[in-house]
């Protein structure tokens, strides 16, 4: 578990989680799923972490499910397959709902479950050589556990196309359909863009960021009715009365950095 997924937390509060199976293009199996779930949960629980950066070692981000794992699963009972799939579903949800800003840095392949990982993240940076696919149909499978996140990332109509065709999606096309937020010429430029994003959020209130993420997750697809209006009014009222908002406003008026800003 320790060697397949690395977690490194910088002094600046950035948790970098690296998939470390470059020999198989960071394909994941039950061990990687357990390790990644644990690493994300650990980073999410740390008060000193403001953002999580997800990377893949080597030439690829993640080729998705390990074929040897899939081969083993083919011999499982229905109950065993259900438990196996539920572990993957929980891992994806742990990443999707974690209270920190999540950033995926994609180079090379992000196929099948790898595209699912990308879809769970808040911000996606990718090199021009990156490629994506919902490739499950190529081996007679379906992108079931990743589908809720893919649908939210690229929309139902695009998802219907790619889930059925399994075709390769270029980095440019991924940008056009909303899967990727920023395209970078190469990994060096991606590192520069990542640094700019992280520098940009350094002045933000960490509690406000977490509450803003929860707000977006909770309101996704919601009907704007009296309950939603009351809920959002309550959220801003609670936020305004909080210590972080008081400090932020005071710092702004006094023309100084807020207490949470790291030098």
C-alpha positions in Angstrom: 0.0 0.0 0.0 2.8 2.4 0.9 4.6 2.1 -2.4 1.7 2.3 -4.8 0.4 5.7 -3.7 2.6 8.4 -2.2 1.4 11.4 -0.1 3.7 14.4 0.4 2.6 17.5 2.2 4.5 20.7 1.6 5.2 23.5 4.0 2.7 25.5 2.0 -0.1 23.1 2.8 -0.3 21.4 -0.6 -0.8 17.6 -0.4 0.6 15.9 -3.5 -0.8 12.4 -4.0 1.1 10.4 -6.6 0.0 7.1 -8.2 3.2 5.2 -8.3 2.9 2.2 -10.7 4.5 3.6 -13.7 5.4 0.2 -15.0 1.7 -0.4 -15.7 0.8 3.2 -16.5 -0.6 3.6 -13.0 -3.4 1.2 -13.5 -5.2 0.5 -10.3 -6.2 -2.7 -8.5 -7.7 -3.3 -5.1 -4.5 -2.3 -3.3 -4.2 1.0 -5.1 -7.9 1.7 -4.5 -7.4 1.1 -0.7 -4.2 3.2 -0.6 -5.7 6.1 -2.6 -8.8 6.1 -0.4 -6.6 6.2 2.7 -4.3 8.9 1.3 -7.2 11.2 0.3 -8.9 10.7 3.6 -5.7 11.5 5.5 -5.0 14.7 3.5 -8.7 15.8 3.8 -8.5 15.5 7.6 -5.4 17.6 8.0 -6.0 21.2 9.0 -2.7 22.3 7.4 -3.7 21.1 4.0 -5.4 23.6 1.7 -5.3 21.7 -1.6 -4.7 18.2 -3.0 -2.8 17.6 -6.2 -3.3 14.3 -7.9 -0.6 13.0 -10.2 0.6 9.9 -11.9 4.3 8.9 -12.0 6.0 8.2 -15.4 4.4 8.6 -18.8 0.8 8.3 -17.9 -1.7 9.7 -15.4 -3.6 6.4 -15.1 -4.6 3.7 -17.6 -7.6 2.8 -15.4 -8.3 -0.7 -14.1 -5.4 -3.2 -14.0 -6.2 -6.0 -16.4 -4.9 -8.6 -14.0 -7.3 -7.3 -11.4 -10.1 -7.5 -13.9 -9.1 -11.0 -14.8 -9.3 -12.0 -11.1 -12.6 -10.3 -10.8 -14.0 -12.3 -13.6 -13.8 -15.3 -11.4 -15.4 -13.7 -8.4 -19.0 -14.4 -7.3 -21.6 -11.7 -7.7 -21.2 -10.7 -4.0 -17.5 -10.5 -4.3 -17.7 -8.4 -7.5 -20.2 -6.1 -5.8 -17.9 -5.6 -2.8 -15.0 -4.9 -5.1 -16.9 -2.4 -7.2 -18.2 -0.7 -4.1 -14.7 -0.1 -2.8 -13.9 1.7 -6.1 -17.1 3.7 -5.9 -16.2 4.8 -2.3 -12.7 5.8 -3.4 -14.1 8.0 -6.2 -16.6 9.5 -3.8 -14.0 10.2 -1.2 -12.0 12.2 -3.7 -15.1 14.0 -5.1 -16.5 15.0 -1.8 -13.3 15.8 0.1 -13.4 19.3 1.6 -10.1 20.5 0.0 -9.6 21.9 -3.5 -8.5 19.0 -5.7 -6.3 19.5 -8.8 -5.5 16.7 -11.3 -2.3 17.1 -13.4 -2.7 14.8 -16.4 0.0 13.7 -18.8 -0.3 10.7 -21.1 -3.2 8.4 -20.7 -6.2 8.8 -18.5 -8.3 5.9 -19.6 -11.4 4.3 -18.1 -11.2 4.7 -14.4 -8.3 7.1 -14.9 -10.8 9.4 -16.7 -13.1 8.8 -13.7 -10.4 10.1 -11.3 -10.0 13.2 -13.5 -13.8 13.8 -13.4 -13.9 13.9 -9.6 -11.4 16.7 -9.4 -12.2 20.4 -9.1 -9.5 21.6 -11.5 -7.9 19.7 -14.3 -4.7 20.7 -16.0 -3.5 18.6 -18.9 -0.6 18.5 -21.4 -1.4 18.6 -25.1 -0.3 15.0 -25.4 -2.8 13.8 -22.8 -5.5 11.4 -24.0 -8.7 10.2 -22.4 -11.3 7.5 -23.1 -14.3 5.7 -21.5 -12.7 2.5 -22.8 -14.6 -0.1 -20.8 -16.8 -1.1 -23.7 -13.7 -2.2 -25.6 -13.5 -5.2 -23.3 -17.2 -5.7 -22.7 -17.6 -3.7 -19.5 -19.4 -0.4 -18.6 -18.1 2.8 -16.9 -20.6 2.3 -14.0 -18.9 3.6 -10.9 -17.3 6.5 -12.7 -20.4 7.5 -14.6 -21.9 9.9 -12.0 -18.7 12.0 -12.0 -18.2 11.8 -15.8 -21.8 13.0 -16.3 -21.2 16.0 -14.1 -17.9 16.8 -15.8 -18.8 16.6 -19.4 -22.6 16.5 -19.5 -25.1 13.7 -20.4 -25.0 14.0 -24.1 -21.2 13.8 -24.4 -21.1 11.0 -21.9 -23.6 9.0 -23.9 -21.4 9.3 -26.9 -18.0 8.4 -25.3 -19.4 5.7 -23.0 -20.7 3.8 -26.1 -18.0 4.4 -28.6 -15.0 4.1 -26.3 -13.1 6.4 -28.7 -10.0 8.3 -27.8 -10.5 11.9 -26.7 -7.7 14.3 -27.4 -6.6 16.9 -24.9 -8.0 19.6 -27.1 -11.4 17.8 -27.3 -11.4 17.2 -23.6 -10.9 20.9 -23.1 -13.8 21.7 -25.5 -16.2 19.4 -23.6 -15.3 20.7 -20.2 -13.3 17.8 -18.8 -10.0 19.8 -18.8 -9.8 23.4 -17.6 -6.4 24.3 -18.9 -4.2 22.9 -21.6 -0.4 23.1 -21.2 2.3 22.6 -23.9 4.2 20.1 -21.7 4.8 19.0 -18.1 7.1 21.9 -17.4 4.4 24.4 -18.4 1.8 22.4 -16.4 4.0 22.8 -13.3 4.1 26.6 -13.9 0.3 26.7 -14.2 -0.1 24.6 -11.1 2.1 26.9 -9.2 0.0 29.9 -10.4 -3.2 28.2 -9.2 -1.8 27.4 -5.9 -0.3 30.9 -5.4 -3.7 32.3 -6.4 -5.6 30.5 -3.6 -3.0 31.3 -0.9 -4.9 34.4 0.1 -8.3 32.6 0.3 -9.9 31.7 3.6 -9.5 27.9 3.9 -12.9 27.5 5.7 -14.6 29.6 3.0 -13.1 27.4 0.3 -14.4 24.3 1.9 -17.8 25.8 2.4 -17.9 27.0 -1.2 -17.1 23.5 -2.4 -19.8 22.0 -0.2 -22.2 24.7 -1.5 -21.6 23.7 -5.1 -21.9 20.0 -4.4 -25.1 20.4 -2.5 -26.8 22.7 -5.0 -25.8 20.8 -8.1 -29.1 20.1 -9.9 -31.2 21.5 -7.2 -34.5 23.3 -8.0 -34.4 26.9 -6.9 -37.3 27.0 -4.4 -38.0 28.4 -1.0 -36.0 25.6 0.7 -32.9 26.4 -1.4 -33.2 30.2 -0.8 -33.5 29.6 3.0 -30.6 27.2 2.9 -28.3 29.6 1.1 -29.3 32.5 3.3 -28.5 30.4 6.4 -25.1 29.5 5.0 -24.1 33.0 4.3 -25.4 34.2 7.7 -23.4 31.5 9.5 -20.3 32.3 7.5 -20.6 36.1 8.1 -20.7 35.4 11.9 -17.7 33.1 11.8 -14.2 33.9 13.0 -12.6 33.5 9.5 -15.0 36.1 7.9 -14.4 38.6 10.8 -10.6 38.2 10.4 -10.8 38.5 6.6 -12.9 41.7 6.7 -10.7 43.2 9.4 -7.5 42.4 7.5 -9.0 43.9 4.3 -10.0 47.2 6.1 -6.6 47.4 7.8 -4.8 46.7 4.6 -2.9 43.7 5.9 -2.7 40.0 5.2 -5.2 37.8 6.9 -3.9 35.5 9.6 -4.3 32.4 7.4 -2.0 33.7 4.6 1.3 31.8 4.6 4.4 33.9 3.8 
